[in-house]
Amino acid sequence: METIISCSSGSDKNVAISLIRVSGFKNITNFDKYIKIDLSRIEPRKSYFSSIKNNEGELLDEIVLTFFKGPLSYNGENILELSVHGNKLNVKNIIDLFIDNNLARLAENGEFT
């Protein structure tokens, strides 16, 4: 199983909020370096306000994240949903952070579900 990432809303134009989904990972703590809150302590299906930072520790965005633990998610896999500010460049930077650090690959059209 590969970890994939996709923007399910607002990637082609500037919008208020974009939803980025990461699916197929085994352990949510893989993302600890980039998410401010302690991911080992979050509960599935609850939303948390946090921030996401780049490799240098600089703030990329303030986000709301929700974890859906497989197999009780809509695709049966672990899913991390990130609600981020919907500027196209911001969305690209966050997706690129996951891809550039080998945390996920970009999902192909229709692959996520």
N, C-alpha and C positions, 0 to 999 in steps of 0.2 A: 504494500500500500504506500503510495506516494502522498506527500503533503502538497496540497494545491491551494492557491489563493486566487480570489476573484473579487472584483467590485461588482456587486449586484445592482447598484443604483448610483447614477450620477457620475460615471467616469468619462463621458464624452462632452460634458459641458459643466459649467459652474452651477452648483446647487447649494442649498443650505446644509444638508447632511447627506453624506454618502455612506453606504453600508459595505464594508469589506468583510469577506468571509474567508476563513482559513479552515481547511478540512483535511482529515486523514492523519493527523499527528497522534502519536502514542501518549505523549506526556506534555501537558500544558506548560510545565515549568521550562520547556525548551525556549520559551519566549521571555523568561525572567529578565534577561539583560536589557531588554528594550521597553518593558512595561514597568511603570513605577510601583504598582502594588504587588504584594506577595501573592503570586498566582497559586501557590500551593494551599492557600487558605480560602480561596473563593469557592462558592457553592454553585452547582449547576442551576441554570435557569434563573439566576438573579443577575441584575445589572449593577455594574460598578463604575464609578467615575474614576478616571486615572489619567495618566499622560503616557505618551510614547516618545522615546528618545532615540537618537541616532547612535552610531558607533562611538562618537566622541562624547556622548552623554548630553548632547544638546537637545532641547525640547523641539519635537516635530509638531506635536498637536496635543490638545487635551481631548480625551475620548471617553466614550461609554463602551464598556465591553460586557459581553454576555457569553458564558460558556455553556455549551450543550454537550453533555456526555453521551457518547455512543454506548449502547445501541439505541438509546432513547432520544435520538435526534431524527430529523426528517430524512437523512440519508444513511442513518445507522452508524455513522462515524463521529468521532469527536469533532466538534465545530467551535471555533472562536469567532464571534461576530464583533466587529469594531465599528461603532458609529463615529465617524470622523467629520471634521469640517469639509464641505464638499467642493472646495477649490480644486480644479483639475490637477494642478501642480502638487498640491498637498496629497491628494489620493495617489498620484504617481510616486511621490517620494516614499510614502508608507509601503506601498506594494513593492517598490524597488528595494527597500530595506530588507524585507523578508526574502526576496529572490537573491539579492547580492550576498546575503549571509547564509545561503543554502538552507534556509528554514522552510522554503516552499518553492514551487514552480508555478508559473502562471497557468491557470486552468484554460483548457481549450473551450471553444464555444460548445455549450450544452453538456460539458463534462461534469459540472458541479452536481447536477441532479440528474 
